[in-house]
Amino acid sequence: MAIPSGLSAQLMTAEESTYGTPVTPNRGFEFRQESLKLDLTRMESSALRSGTRIQRSDRWATGQRSVSGDITMEVGTVGFGRWFKHMLGAVATSQPDAVNDPDVYLHEFTIGDLPVSQTIQVGRPDVGGTVRPFTYHGCRTTQWTLECAVGEFLTMQNSILGEDEDTATALASITYPDDLVPFTFVQGALEIASSAADVKNVTINGSNALAEDRFFLGRALRKSPLEAGMREVTGNLTPEFESLAAYNRFVNGTEATLDLLFEGPTISSTYKYSLQLTANVRFDGETPNIGGPGIVEQPLPWKVVDDGTTGLTIAYQTTDATP
């Protein structure tokens, strides 16, 4: 019998080759919380029937079925390439030194065609100690967030659009990647225009602009939510007010390279587990203000813009041969 609480919860995923066709989950993830759920619409007749005061049982029906919700995790040194691929789309894999350090792999993710979809299974324990499997197929990442602050781990949130939910699929045996260590704020470093920047927190938000309304006559399930708009990646930084450099970038519309790096334990030789986000950004504010006697801070909202050379790249150095 499992522990009859969230202590026995589990989360596993697998990549689908055909949208909505579930596959057996093959990779487990530690997670903080999730809110995946089945959404059902109910249709009720509005026709008048003499003498009827309350809805009849044969005058309502179920309409669309769909899945939505969020998954929040602490980003670790292995296993997370799958999520980055479904967040951004394109990936190029290389080995910095395949001869001397054959266990080191570098996966570079950029904006590109999104993968087909994922099967996501959540094991939810009931009070009797049975872990009940809820399996979601046709899952695509519609929005995502990376966030880190002083005193915290680096976290990731994926907002999911899915085709359907079922409870008939058997619970997969949970397996977790070996050598998983979460990244922390202590391991993080930020540079703006190649100069080190002291910040208390950083947030990055991405939107894949997926069409949520692809429902049609003759089917209750949504067809694959395709891209239907420009991708948007924005973020926010909170440094102290050190000089007019950041303010002038905002006022003058000066773009700059933002480089966020997290380095973990050593894999081999000089190669470490790492996660590096590099982007060309435009700063959209703001004027520093006084809120009291404390140190003045300067919030820096920004947006990724592609200058033809640099757009957005997430480089994940790990021991995973495939993301």
N, C-alpha and C positions, 0 to 999 in steps of 0.2 A: 504494500500500500504506500502511495506517495504521501508526502506532507500535505495535509488538506488546506493549503493556502497558496498564496502567490509564490512561496518559496519553491514550489515544484513547477512553476510555469516554465515554458520553453518556447523558443522561436527558431524556426528553420526555414530556409529558402532553397529554391532551385530555379534555374533559368529554363524558360519554355522556348521551344522551337516554333510552335504554332500558338498564336494568341488564344488564350482561354482553354487550351488543352493541358490539364494538370500533369505534372511530373513529380516523381518522388523527391521530397526535400533531401538535400545532401550536405548542407552546411548550417551549423548552428551559430547563433549569435547571443551574447549576453545583452540584455536590454533593460532599460529603466521602466518604461511603460509603453503601452500601445492602446489604440482606440479603434482598431479595425472592426467594422460592423456591416451587417447586411442592411441595406436600405430598400424598403418595399413601399411602393405607392398603392394607395387604395382608391379605387374609383367608386363613386356612389351616384346612383341615378337621381336626376333632378326632375324626372317626369312626375306629373300629378296623377294620382289614382284616387277616385272618390272614396272618402271615408278613411284614408290612410294618414295617420298622424306620426308614425315613426318608420324609419328605414326598414324595408323588408329584407329578409335573409337572401332572397334571390335577386336583389337589386343592387348588389355591390360585387366588385371583382378586384382581383389583384392586378396591378399594372406592371410598371418597370421594376426590375430587380437590378441592384448594383451594389458595389462595395466601396467604402471610403474609410479613411482614418489615418492616423499618424503612428509612427514608430520612432521612439527616442532611444538612442544607444550612446555608449561611450566609445569613441573611436580608438581602435587598437592597432598594434603593429602588424597584424596579419589578418587576412580574411575580408577586409573591407573594400578591396578592389572591385568586388561585385557591385557594391552600392554606388561607388564612384562612376562605374560604367553606366548604370541606370540613371544616374543624376546628370551626366554630361553627354555620353553617347560614344565618342570615338576613343580608342585606346591604342597606343603603340608600346610594345613590350621589348625590352632589350636587357642585356647583361653587361654591366660595366667592365667586368673582367671574368669571362666565362672559364678561363683556364685556371687562374689562381684562386678565384672566389666563385665557384660554380653555384653556390646557394643564394647568391644575391641577384635579385631581379628588380628592374625599374619599370614601372607601369606609368605611362604619361597619358593622362586623360584630357581631352579637349572637347569643345562643342562639336557635335556631329550627330549622325543618325542614331536615335535611341534604339536599344535592343528591343526585341519583340515584347517580352513581358516576363514576369516571374510567377512562380507558385510560392505562396507564403503560408506556412502553417503555424498556428499559435496553439500551444497546449495550455488549456485553462483548467486548473484543478477544482473539483467540486469538494464540498465539505465531507464527503465520504472517502476522500483520498484517491479518487479516480481522476486522472488527467484527461480531460475531454478534448479531442482534436477538432479545431475549427480550421478548415483549409480554404484558402482564397486563391483563385486562379485568375489569369488575365490581369495581373497587377503591374501597373506602370507608375513611376514616380512623376507626380505632377508638380510638386514643389519640394524644396529641400533647404535645410539650414545647417550651417556649421557654426559653433559658438564656443568661446572659451573666455573665462574671466579669472581674475586672481582668486586662488583658493579652490579652483575647479578643474575637472577633467575636460578635455576637448569632447564636445558632444555633437551628435548628428541627429537630425530629424528628417525623416522622409514622409511626405504626404502622399498617400496611395490612392489611386483609382483602380478598382478591380471589377472583374466581370461578374463573379458570383461567389457564394459561400456554400460549403457543404460540411456536414458532420459525419459523413459515412466513410470518408477516407481514414485509414488506420493511422494511428499516431506513429510518426517516424521515431526511430531510436536517436536520441540526441547525441550529437558529436560536436565538439568545439575545436577550433584550430589550435594546434600546438604553439607554444611560445607566445601566446597572446599577452601583451602588456598594454594598458591604456596610456595614451598620451596625456600629459598634465600641463598646466600653465607654466610650470617651472621649465619645461623643455621647449617652450615657445619663444620665438624671436620675430620681430617685425621690422622691416625696412621700407621706407618710402623714398623713392628716387635715390636708392642706394645708400641712404643714411639711416642709421638705427633710430627707431622711434620707441619711446616708452609709452605703453598703453595699458590701461587697466582691464579692458575687455575688447573683444572683437567679435562681430557677428557678420556672417555672410549668408545672404538669402538668394535662392535661385528659383526661377519659374520656368517650366518647360512649355507653358501655354498650350496644354492639351485640350482638345475639344471634348467637353463632358457630355454633350447633348446628342451623341450619335445613336439615338434610338429610332427604330423604324417600324412600319407596319409589319405584322407577322412574326415579331420576336419580342420577348420581354427583356432580353439582355442587351447591354450596350455593345456595339461594335467597337473595335479597338480605338481608343481615344487618340487620334492622330494630332500631330503638331498643327496648330491653327493660328500661330502668331509668332512674333519675335521673342526669342529667349531674352530673359532679363536677369541679370545678376547684380545685386546691390549689397551694401553693407554699411557698417557703422564702426567707428573707432572712438575711444575716449582717452585722449592724451591730456596731459597738463598743458596749459598755455605757456609755451616756452619762448616763442618769438612770433614774428609776423609771417614766417615762411609758409605755414599751412594756410593762414588767412589769405595771403596773396595768391596762392594757387586757386583758392575758391573764387576770389574776386576777378582774377585775370583769366580764369578758365584754363589754367595750365594743367595738362594731363601729366600723370607720373606713373611709374611702375611701383606696384605694391607687392611685396614679397613676404609671405608668412610661412615660417618654417618651424616644424616640430621634429626634434631628433630624439630617438629612443636609444635602447641598448645597442651595442656593437654586434653586428652579424658576423663579420669576418674582416680581418686586416683593418683597413680604415673605413670600411663601409658600415653605416649604421641604419637601423630601421628609421625611416623618416617619412614625413608628409610635408610637401611644399606646395603652396598655392602661389602662383605668379599671375598677375593681371595688370593690364593697362587700365587706369581708372581716371575718372573725372570726379573732382570733389564738389559737392553741392551744398556746402555750408560748413560751419556757420560762424557768426560773430560770437566771440567769447563774452559771457555775461557774469556779473557778480551776483552770487546767491547768498553771501554771508562772509564771515571772516576767514573762511578756509581758502585753500589753494584753488586758484581759478583753473577750471577745466575747459576744454575746447572740443565739443563733439564734432566728429568729422564724418558725416554721411557721404557715401561715394557710390559710383556706378561703373561697372565694367563697360568700356567702349573699345572696339577693335580698331587699332591704328594701321592695320595691314601687316604688321609684324608681330605684335603681341595682342592677344585677346585674353583668354583665360586658360591656364594649364594647372592641373593638379598632378603632381609627381609623387608617386607612392613607391618607396623603396622597401622591399620586404623579401621574405623567403618563398612567397607564393609564386609558382611558375606561371600560373594563369590567374587573372583577376577574378 
